[in-house]
Amino acid sequence: MTETLTLIARIRARKGSEDVVRDALAALVPPTLEEDGCIEYRLHAVNGDPGLFYFVEQWQTAEDLDRHLSSPHIRNVGTVLEGHVEDSCDTRMTRIA
């Protein structure tokens, strides 16, 4: 049995762009949940920090995640968010216990 892939993505909005970033990220959820291999795709806002967002994702395989990252809605959000994101990073993990 193959272990699922978990990804935690952190996105920091530029000051004044919090609403733009939140809305653009939230719009990714419905189409992503329809993708093959998507087990979980949840967007979280950090309490007390309106510009900090996290995605918690689970994918059946790394290939499913790679396909997601090249999907039209992910490519398009890059254009929408240009100039609105201060920084972002992601961490890929496999559960071991």
Secondary structure, DSSP 8 states (H G I E B T S, - for coil): ----EEEEEEEEE-TT-HHHHHHHHHTTHHHHHTSTTEEEEEEEEETTEEEEEEEEEEES-HHHHHHHHTSHHHHHHHHHHTTTEEEEEEEEEE---
